[in-house]
Amino acid sequence: MLKKLGLVLLAVTIPVLYITSGQLNSSVADLGKIIVNLFHPTFELDSIIERVILLIRIPRALTAMICGAGLAACGCALQGVFANPLIGPQIIGVYSGAAFGGALGILISENSFLTLSFAFLFGLVAMILVFVVARVQGYTSRLTLVLAGIVSSSFFLALVSMVKFVADPDDKLPAITYWLMGSFATASYTKIQLVGPLILVALLALIILGYRIDVLNLGDDHAKSLGLKVERNRWSVLGLVTVICAGVVSVAGVVGWVGLVVPHIARHFSKPNHFSLLITSACIGAYYMLVIDYLCRGLSSMEIPLGVITALIGAPFFAYLLRRRLGS
């Protein structure tokens, strides 16, 4: 009981601390007054604090939680489908495709909607390329999927390098480089309305498919013997993962390692079935991303890109997992 109460208090404390902390001083009382004023204007507040909390910190917090939940669930689903705990969302090539789309959008125009659209579109194109390469004689194995993902990633990373090569070094190149490292600095209610529903619907569908992921985790032969249509369900999961990953990259840039790290944390708090594990991963991922972004905003006077902090945490964690797996 005390453990559950502690988790609930932590779940409330992290978002409140995130929203009220920053270079502009504010308090929990200010947040409470702002929430009350949304329903019935009662308190007088500093207009700057009110605008910062309402228009910057709250949409940024919501974006971070949606993206964190989506990436964590994607990693969990892929680890189940491939029956490999060392798999992450980058393996299917969507990240690289979306990264190219976003970089191309920035190169063509500074319109954020164009960048978002291109990132999402080319994320889907990358998955289509994986499908075409991996499907041999009407069948797709786990090995060919991984190899096709490597092919797709390499191809689109080469295109990203080409975009950076032709970009104006004084204008476009810094913007492209910073975007590729990941950030929630441009989060807004508009972006949440455009991408949030897609990510959340795909996340819900992924959770519903949790029991089928359990069967896919047993291997193709066992899954077929249990009457599961392996190809259809595997590509359904991969399609949902593609939508989520493309959506995340379109609003936040490339944020790595979350899908690899969080599912392993979630396994300590969840039942072994993927329905429960996906829900737990999504919840922990949402708060994990809030903490990461809080560190990005607070560790220095300048905002550190998300990809830097997630890699600094994720890479050693991956090395630990790898050594433990090889030593078992």
N, C-alpha and C positions, 0 to 999 in steps of 0.2 A: 504493500500500500504506500509506504513512504517512498519507494523507488518510483512508482507511477506519479506520485505527487511532485517529486523532484523533477521528473521529465516534463510535466505540465508547466511547472514554474519556469523551467529553462526555455520551453517553447514560447512562453510569453515574454520572457526577459530579453531574449536575443533580438527579436524584431523591434522592441521598444528601445533598447540600447542603440541599435543600428540607426533608427530614425531620429533619435534625439542627440546623437553624438556627431561631432564634426567641427570644422573650423569656426562655424557660427554657433555660439553657445545657445542652447535651448534646454528645456527640462521636460520631465514627464508630465508636469502640470500643464505646460504649454501644449503638449500633444493632446492631453485630455480636453483642454479648453477648445482646441481646434475641432476635435471630433464632436463636441457638444454643439459648437457653432454651426456645423454642417446641417444639423437637424433643427436647431432653434438658436438664432443669434442672441447670445447672452453675455459673452465676455468681450472685453476690448483687448486686442492683442497687437504686438508689434507686427506691422504689415510685412516687413522683410522676413521675420521668422516664419510667419504664416505661409508666405509664398514659397520659401525654401522647403518647408516640410511638405506642403501640399503638392507642389509642382516639381520638386526635384527628388526629395528623399523617399517619399511614399511610392511614386512610380518606379523608382530605382530598386526599392526593396521588393516590390511585387515582381518586377522583371527578374531579379536575382533568384527569387524563390521559384518562379515558374521554370526558369532555365535550369536551375540546380536539380529540381525534381525530375524534369524531363531527361537530362543527361544521366542521372543516377539510374533511373528506370531503364534507359536504353542499354547501359552497361550491364545491368542485371539480366535483361532479356537476352542479350547477345551471349553472355557467359553461359546462359542456360541452353540456348540453341546450339552453340558450338561445343558445349560440354567442356569448356576450358575457362578456368577462373582468371586467366591472364589476358583475356580478350577485352577490348574497349571499343567505343563507337568509331574510333579512327580506322578500324580494320576494314570497314566496308566502303571506304573512299568518299563518303558523303561530305566529310569535313573539307577535304581538298577541293571538291567541286564547288561547294558553297563559298570557300575562301576565294577561289578564282572569280566567281560571280560577283562577290562584294568588291573585290579589288578592281574588276572591270567597271563596275558601277561608279566607283569613286573616280576612276580615270576618265570616264565619259562625262560625268556631271557631278556636282556637289549635292544633288538632290538625294536626300536620305531615303525617300520612297523608292527611287530607282535602285539604290544600293541594296535595300532590303529585298526588292523583287528579284534582282539578278542573283543574289545569294541563294534565295530559296529555289529559284528556277534551276540553277546549275547544280545545286545539291541533288535535285531530282534527276537531272541529266546524268550525274555521276552514278547514281544507283541503276539507271537504265543501262549504262555502259557495263556495269558489273553483271547485270542480268544477261546481257548479250554475250559477254565473254565467258561467263561461268556455266551457262547452260549448254551442255553437250548431249546431243541425241535425246533431247527432251528431259534430261535429268541433271540435277545440280548436286554435287557432293560438298561436304564441308571444306575439303581441301581446295577444290576449284573456286569456291567462294572467297576463301582467304587470298588465293593467288590473284583472282580477278580484282579483289579490293586493292591489292598492292599495285596492280597495273593501273587501275583508275586513279589511285592516289598519286602515283609517279607522273602520270600524264597531266593531271590538273596542277600539280605542284610546279611542273615545268612551265605551264601556262601562267601561273602566278609570277614566276621568276621573269617571264617575258613581259608581263604587264609592269612589273617594277622596273625593268630595264628601260622601257620606253617612257615611263612617267617622268614628269618634270621634277628634278631633284630638289627644287626650292619650294614646290607647292604640293603637288599630288603625292610624291613619294613618301614624305613624312606622314601624311594622312593615311595612306595605304598601309605603311609599316605599323603604325600605331593601331589601326583597326584590326590588323591580322593578329596582334598580340592579345586582343580581347579587352573589352571594357563595357561597363554599364553606364558610362558618363552621358550617353545620348538617350538614355531611357526616357520614355514619355508615355502618357496615357494612349496616344494615338498608336504607337507601336504595339502596346499591350493589346489594344482592340483588334489590330490587324493580325497579329501572330499568336497571341495568348490563347484564343479559342481553339486554333488548330493544334497547338501543342497539348492543351488540356484534353481535348477530345481524343487525340491519338494516344495520350497517356492512359486515359480511361479504357480505351479499346485494348491496349497492351495488357493492362491489369486483368481484363476479362479473359484474355487468352492465356492467363497464367498457368492454368491446369494443362493446357496443350503444350506449353513450353516444358512442363514437367515430363511429358511423354517424349517430346523431341530430345530432351536431355538424355534419354535412355539409349539413343542411337537409332539410326534409320530402320534397321531390321526389326528391332523391338517395337518401334512406333508403328510400323506397317502391320506387324502381327497383332497389334491391339486395335487395328482398324482405322488408324489416323492417316489422313491424306498428307503425307510428309511434305511434298512440294508446295502444295497450296498453303499450308499453315506456316511453313518456314518463310515463304515469301510474303505472307501476310504480316508476320512479325518484322521482317526486314523492311517492308514498306512503311510500317508505322514508325519504326526507328528512323527511317529516312526523313519522314515528315518532321519529327521532333528535332533531329539534329540540324536539318536545314533551317528550321524556324529559329533555333537557338543561335546558330551562326549568323543569321540575317540580322538579328537585333543586338548581338553582343560580340561578334567576331569569333575567332577561334579560341575556345576554352577547352583545354585538354585535361586529361587525367581524372576528371570528376567521375566519369562512368566506370573507371577502373577501380578507384579507391573506395568509393562509398558503398557499393554492394558488399564488399568484404566487412565493412563496419556493420552494415545492416544484418549480416548473418548472425551476429552476436545477440541481436534483439528480436529475431524473427523465427517463426516456424520454418522448417526446411522447404516447404512447397513454395512455388514461385508466385502464387497469388498473394500470399502474405509477404513474401520477400520483396515483391515489386512495390507494394504499398509502403513497407518500411523503408526501402531504398529511396523512394520518392520523398518521403517525409524528412529523412535524414539529409538527403541531397539538397532540399530547399534551405535548411538551416546551415548546412555546410557551406553553401554558396554565399549566404549572408555573412558568415564569419570571414570567408576568404575576401569578399569585397570590402568588408569593414577593415581588414588588415591592409588592403590596397589603398584605402583612403587615409588610414591613420598612421602607417609606419613612417611616412616621410611627408615633407611639405608638398611634394609633387605626387600625383596619383600614380601608383605602380600598376602596370598592365596586369590583368587577371592571369594571363598565361604564364607570367613569371612566377607568381606565388603558387599556382596550382602545380607547376612543374617542379618547383623546389620541394613541395610536399609529396607529390605523386611519384617522382623518379626514385627517391630512396625507398618509398613504400613498395614500389614495383620490384626493386632489387631484393628487398626482404622477402616478398612473396615468391620470387623466382628461386632464391636460395633455399627457402623452406620446402618448395615443391621438389626441387632437385635432390634435396637431402632426405626426403621422406621415402 
